Amino acid sequence: MLKSVVGGNGKKNLQWCKSKENFHYVPEHTRLLDRVYYLKLEEDLWKNYLIYSETYNCWTSPLSKTSMEKYIEKNKQNKTKAEEEVQKHVLLLKNYQQPNSNIDEQRLWVVLLALVRKGQKKLSQHYEHRKKRLKNSAQDYSLVRACYDCQPTQDEIMSMQIIWQATINECKSQQNVDILKQHLHMKRIPKSLDYLDQSFSNVEHTLARPIYNDNIRTTLTTRHKKIIAQNKLDLMTLYISMSEAATCGSHQYSEDEKNKLIHRMNQDSLRQFFVEPFIQAIEQRQKRIRQYMQYATKRRLHFFYHCSDDRRQKWYRRIYHLNLYWDILPSSSIIEVHTKLTPEQLVLLSRGPKYVPPCQSRFYKKKKKEKLIDEEHNNIMSTITEFFRQHGYYISKTRIDEFSNDLKNLLLRLYTKKLSRKLSVRAKLEHKLIMSIRRYLRKYQQVILRRTDKSKVFHLSDANDYQRKVLEYMQETEAYEEITSGISPLTANLNQVTSLLNLLYHVEKPLITKKQYEAMYPKENETELAHLYFIPKPDKVYICFFTHM
């Protein structure tokens, strides 16, 4: 932590702190500073307690004001004493300096102070939260007292409590909606749905029997996991709908109770004059309840965003070590073969064929990167010049050359610009995963990776299974035949087609027009032999439970 606070310009101070002679001075001074700022937080908290109590004319503490003031005074004396100890410890720095040491004292104190404030960041946030809770309690007390100043009857008190409780239930339901939606946004399934995972052990125990081969075992296990994950997602959607309905119902219930209360008070001649101030006081507390619940919801949602630069290790674990059992993945690969791919590799494949890994051009060689920049530059320039030509715009060659140079420089800057640390870590890791998957597929050629037909997810299957499907399809349709000679008949087919077209067109009275001839004439660069290529469908799972002798 000290290294992250010092930065690149304070290497001399960092080396001085790491030396054996001075190593115990820094922790002691940091401890004294930590004590001072802790006492400051305590003093500020209790001062706010007194201020809120006097401002809103409420006192909820079992301690008397005199005892509280004595405690604050004692805390102030302890803070003064701690500050004096810090000043004395500052003077001891001269005893640790060597004759040839060029330590910057001012920078050292700034660094240690920043270290203490960074270490107390969570503590400061906790004290700020306590102050807000104290202020909310004091305001809530004053609003409740304003309601009782209207001298409500017992029935009116019950209606008042029903309205407030319905408002609290409304805010809690809305909080559940926001939290569940945040789970979906962050692609994380809540732990409360882990009870659905209990069937995993039963299925795994059943599939462990030797009657199942590895491919069938992997296929069934993957399908079972996908079913459980989909059930969790459906339950989360259902819970969101239930909470939204509860929010609307609680709001309507409180409004109905408020209308009944107004109607009863208007019918009573003695209570008619208190209708407006009483209802206004109730609505003021409703508003305060909603404001505090919004703050509480925001505080709970804040814990989803813990992947900041200050918490690198946890951010690294969160992003790149997803749990396949309780993470909501963009898509799920169809796996029908036993593989040794790691969970991280499967997570990358689950993003689907349309996923574009970020900044992979940074790992290209220099010549390949230059070629890529040139191709992109030529494509952009050709598109722009063609647009100007079609619309009859005249642009001088000088302006075109200037724009071309600016565009080339822009592309160079974009391809060579330094990435942020987060993006760089992500790009490197995904590049590493992609290369490892390619090496695995080259090493184990029995595993075939393809893209499905409809859902556009990846499909992992056995090469023998694909070969079996090819033979079955050829026997059923009789539309294909296997080339056993090793010589492609494409050239002979092209000659037959071109000869036939020439006979139809190059005669005294052509049987086809020139346009038809040009449209039907085969292009050798784009012509290929019709071949059989299986694109797996996600709704069909091919499992053979019997082997033929």
N, C-alpha and C positions, 0 to 999 in steps of 0.2 A: 504494500500500500504506500509506503514511503517513496518508493521509486516512481509510482504513478503520479504522486503529488509533486515531486521535485521536477520532473520533466527533463528535457534535453539540455537546458542551460545551466542546470545546477549539479553537474557531475562532480565538481570539486567538493561541494557540500556533502554529496552522497558518499563519496570516498572517505571523507572525514568522519561521517557518522558510522561507517562500517569498520573503522579501525578499532583494534582491541582496546586501546587506551581510552577511547571516547565512547565506546559502545554503550556503557551503562548510563552515560549522562543524558542521552536522548530519551530513553524510556522514562527516566525519572522526571525530566522536564515535561514530557508529554502527559504523564500522570497528574502532575500539578495543574497543568492547563485544563485537563479534563475535569478535574475537581472544581475549578473556578467556574467553568461554563455550565456544569451540572447545577451548581448552587444558583447561578443566574436563572436557569430554567425554573427551578423551584420557587425562587423569589417572584418571578414574573407570574407564575401560575397562581400563587396565593394572593398576590396583589389584584389580579383579575377576579379572583373569588370575592374579595371584599368589594371591589368596584361593582360587580354585577349584583351583589346582595344589596348594596346601598342604592343603586340605580333603580332596580325593580322592586325595592322594598320587600325583600324576602330573605329569609335566613333558614336554610335547611340543614346546616351542619349541627351535630350534637355539641360541638365546642362553642364556647361563648366568644364574643368579639374580642374581649380582653385577652383571652388565651390565644386567639388567632394572631392578634397584634404582637403578643410576646414571642410567638413562634417566628413570625416574620422578622422581628428585630434580632432574634438569635440567629436566624439564617443569614441575615445581613452581616452580622459580626463574623460568622464563619467564612463568608465570602471575602470580607476584608482581610481576614487572617490568611486565607488561601492566596489572595493576590500578593500579600507581603512575602509569602514563601516563594512565589514565582519570581518576584523581583530579587530576592536574595539568591535564588538559584541562577538567575541571569548573571550575577556578578561572579559566580564560580566558574564561568566559561573561560576566564583568563588562565585559570590553573590547568586547563586541558589543551590550550593552544601551544603548538610547537613554534620555535623561533622562525622557521621557514614556511609556516602554514599561512596561506592567503585565504582564509575563510571569510565569507561575506556574512557578517552577523545579522544584518537586517533581513537578508534573504532567508537565513536559517530560521529566524523567528516567524517569518511569514509562512514558511513551509510547515513548521510544526503546528502553527495555528490552523492552517488549512487541513493538516492531517487530523487534528482534533475535531474540527467542524465536520469533516467528512465522516469520521467515525461516529459522531453523534447525530448523523442525519436522521436515522430512524427514530432516535430518542426525541429529537426536536419535533418530528412529525407527530409522534405520540402525544407530546405535551400540547401541541396545537390542537389535536383532536380532543384532548381533555378540556381545553379552554372553550372549544365550540360546544361541547356537551354541557359545560357549566352555564354558558350563556343561553343555550336552548332551554335548559331546566328553569333558569330564572325567568325567561320570557314566558315559558309555558305556565309557570306559577302565577305570573301577573295576569295572563289571559284567563286562567281558570277563576282567579279571584274576581276579575271583572264580571264574569258570568254570575257568580254568587252574590255580587253587589246588587244585582237586579232582584234579589230575594225570590228565587224560583220556588215553586211548590214541589212536592215529592214526585208528582207525575212529570213535571217539566224537567226535573233533575234526571229522571230515568230516560226521557227522550233525548236530553242533551248527551248523556253517556252513550246511548245507542248510536246517535249521529257520529260522535267522535270515534267509537269503536268501528263503525262501518267505514269511516274514512281511513283508519289505520289498516283495516283489512284490504281496502282498495289499494293503498300504497304498497302493502306487502305483496299483493297479487301482481301489481305492475313491476315490482322489484324482481319477482320470479320470472316474469316475461323477459325483462331486460337481461337477466343473468343467463337464461336458457338461450336467448338469441346470441348472446356473447359467446356461449359455448359453441354454437353453430358457426359463428363467424371465425372463431379461433380454431375450429375443427377439432374440438376436444369433447369427448363424451363424459358427463359427470360420473363420479364414483358411485352415486346412488343407484346406478343401473348395473352394477357389477354382479347383482344376483342372477342375471341372465347367463353369466359365464359358468354357472355351476354344471351345466350340461357338457362342458368341454371334457371334464374328467371321464364321464361315462362314455362319450364317443371315442376318446383316445384309448380307453381301456378295451373297448370292443374292437377297434381297428388294429390293436396290437396283436391280434390273433394271426397265426402264420398263414391262414387261408387267403389273406389279402396281400397282393404284391405291393411294392413301393409306389408305383404310379397310381393305383386305385386308392391306396391309403392317402396319398397326397391330394388327389382330386376330391375325395369325400371330406377330408379335413378342411380344405379351402372353402368348399361350398358351405360347410357348416359354419365357419367363421363369418362368411359373407351374410348368411341368413341372420346370425345373431347381431351383426353390426347393423343390418337393415332394420331389424326389430327395435334396436336401441334408437335409431334415428326416427323411426315412426313413433315411438313412445315420446321422444322429445317434442316432436311436432304436436302430438296429442296434448302433452302437458302445457305447451304454449297456448294452444286453443282453450284449454280449461282455465288457465290463469287469465287470459284475456276476457273470457266470459265472466269469471269471478270479479274482475276489475269493473266491468260494466254493471254487473249485478249489485255490487257493493255501493257503487256511486248512485245508482237508481234507488237503492234501499235507503240511503242517507237522505236523498232529496225527498222521497216520499214521507219519511219520518219528520223531516223539517216542515213540510207542508201541513202534516197533521198537527204538529205543535203550533204552528201559526194559526190554524183554524180553531184549535181549542182556546188559545189565548184571546183571539178576537171575540169568541163567544162569551168570555168572562169579562164583565164590565170593569172589574177591579184590576185586571191584568192587561187591558188594552194599551195602556200608556207604556208598558215595558216591552211590547212586542219588538219594536225596532231596535232599541239598544241591546236586548237580550239576543236576538237573532244575529245582530252584527257582531257581538262578542263571540258567539258560537262559530261564526264564519271566520273570524280572525284566528281562532285556535285551529280550525280546519286548515287554513292557509299555512300556519306555522307547522302543523303536522306534515303537510305535503312538502314543504321546503326542507325540513330535516330529513324526511325519508328520501328525498332526492339526493341530499348530501350523503346519506348512508349508502345508497345504491351506487353513487359515483365512487365512494371509498371502496366498496366491494369489487366493483369492476376494475379498479386500479390494479388489483393484484393479478389480473390477466396480463397486464403489460409489464412483465418483469424482465424482458429481454433488452435491457438498456446496455449502453456501453460500460456502465459502472459494474455490471454483473455479468461479466463475459462468460464465466464457466457455466452458469445456469442457462444463459442464452444459448450457448453452444449445445448443451444437453437437450434443451427444449426443441430446437429446430431440427437437429440432425439425428436424434435418437428417438424417433417416434415409436410409440407402442402400437403394434398392429392390432391389439385387442380393444383398445379404447380410444384410438384416434380416428377421426372421421377423415378418410382419404378421398381425394378427388374422384378416383375410380378404382376399381379392383381388377387386377389381372386375373385371367382365367388360367389356372395352373392345373394341368393334367399329367404332369410328369414329376418324378422325384428329383428335386434340385438341391444344390448346396449353396444357393444364393443367400446372402445375409439379409436380415430385416431391413437394413438401410438400402440395399440394392432393390428389394421388393417395393419399398416405399417410393423410390425413384421411378420404377416401372409403373406403379399405380397412378402416377400423374398422367399417363396416357401418351399416345403418339403425338398429340398436338402441343404438348408441353415443350417450350423452348428454354433450355438451360441458359442462364444469364452469362454473358461476357465470355463465351468459350473461345472467341477469336484471340483472346490474350495468350492462349497456350499454343497458337500456331507458330511455325517457324517464320523467320523474317521474310523469306522469299514468298511463302504462301500468303502471308499477311499483305505484302505489297501487291501480290496478284489479286487478292480479294478487293483491296482498295481500288485498284485500277479497273476491275470489272464493274464495281459499283459506280465509280465515277463515269465510266463510259456509258453505262445504262442510263444514268440520270441525264447526261448531256445529250444522248441520242433521243431520249424522250422529249426533252425541252426543244431541241432544234426541229424535231419532226412536228411538234405542236406549232411552232412559229411558221414553218413552211406551209402547213395545211391552212392556216388562217391568214396567210399573206403578210405577215409582219417582216419588216426588214430590220435586222440588227447588224451593226457593223462588226467586222471581224475583231476589232480592238476590244469592244465590250464583251464579245463572246470569250475571247482569250482571258480577259480579266476575271470574268465570272468563273471560268473553268479553273483558273489558278486558285481563286478564293475557295471554290468548292473542294478542290484537292487538299488544300491546307486544312479546311474544316474536317474533312474525313480523316486526315492524319491525326488531328488533335483528338477527335473522338475515339479513334482506335488506340491511341497511346496515352490517353488521359489516365491519371492515377485513380484507382477505384477506392471507395471508402472501405474501411476495415471489414464491416459486416458483409458487404457485397463481395469483397475479395475472398473472404473465408468461404462464403457460400459457393462462389464460382469454382474455387480450387477443389472443394469437397465433391461437388457434383461432377466435375471433370474426372476426378479420381474414381468415382463410382461408375461413370460411363465407361472408362477404360477398363475397369475391373470386370464389368459385365461383358464387354467385348472379348476380353481374354478368356473368360469362362466359357463363352459360346464357341470360341475357336478350339478350346481344349476339349470340351465335351460336345462334340458334334452330334451326339445322340439327342440333345435338347434343341428344339426348334422354336425360335421366337418369331411370331407373326402378329399382324394386326387383324382384329375381327372385322366382320363385314358391316354390321349395323351400329353397334355401340362404340366402335372405334377405341377399344381397349386392347392391351397386349394379350396374347395367347401363347402359353408355353405348353408344348406337347412333345411327345416322343416321335423320333424320326420313323421308327417302325410303324407307328400308328398312322402317320401320314401315308406311308407306302402302302399299307393295307387298304386305306380308303381309296387311293388311286387305282389299285387293281380292281377293287369292287366296282368303282364307278366305270372303269373301262369295260368290264364284263357286262354291266347292266345296260349301258348306252350304246356300246359298240361304235362310238364316234371317234375313238382315238386308237392308234396302234403304236407300239413301241418301236423305236428305231434301233435295230440290233446291229446294223452294219457300221454305225459310227459316222456315216456320211449324211449330211443334212440335205433333204430334197428341196430346199428353198430355192436354189439356183434353177433347177429344172422347172419348178412351178412358175418362177418369174418369166422364164423363156417362153413357156406355153401361153401365159397371159398376154405378154407383149406381142407375141406372134399373132394371137387371135385379134387383138386390138388393131394391129397394123393391117390385117386382112379386112377388117370392117371399115377402116378409115382411108387407107391409101389405095383406093380404087377410083375408077372413073366417076362413078356415082357413089359417094360415101354413104354408108348405112347409118352412121352416127355423126353428130356435129362435132366441130372442133372443141367446143366447150365440154361436151360429154367425154370426148377422147382425153382431154387434159385432166378431167376430174377422175377418170378411171385408170389412168396410166399409173402404175405403181412406182413409188419412190424408193430406190434401193436403200437409202440411208434410214428410212423409217419403217421398212418392211421387216417383219419377223415371222417365224413359223408359228402357227397356232399350237399352243401347248396347254397342258393341264396344270393348273396352279390352284391349290385349295386355299380359300379364305374361310377360316373357321367362323361359325355363327355362335353367339353367346348363349342362345336359347337351346342349343343342342349339346349335350354332354355325352361323349362317346366312351362307354365303358364296356369292355368285354369281360364277362364273368366266367366264360368257359374257353378253354384252349382246345383247338382241333388237333388231333393226332395226325 
